[in-house]
Amino acid sequence: MFATINTGPHSSAQGPRVTEAADGRVTMSTGRGTLTGFPVGRLAPMGV
């Protein structure tokens, strides 16, 4: 399954989902490494 995550205030990344953390963050593969962030369309929990 593919995921889209926010990587900054004005950027995002898409790729195959590798893992999902308990706090809702998703780790995805970029082909050159991995990126972790909150999925687009989902609110980040307070205090993170």
Beta strands, then each sheet from edge to edge (+ up, - down):
strand 1: 2-8
strand 2: 11-20
strand 3: 26-29
strand 4: 34-37
sheet 1: 1+ 2- 3+ 4-
end
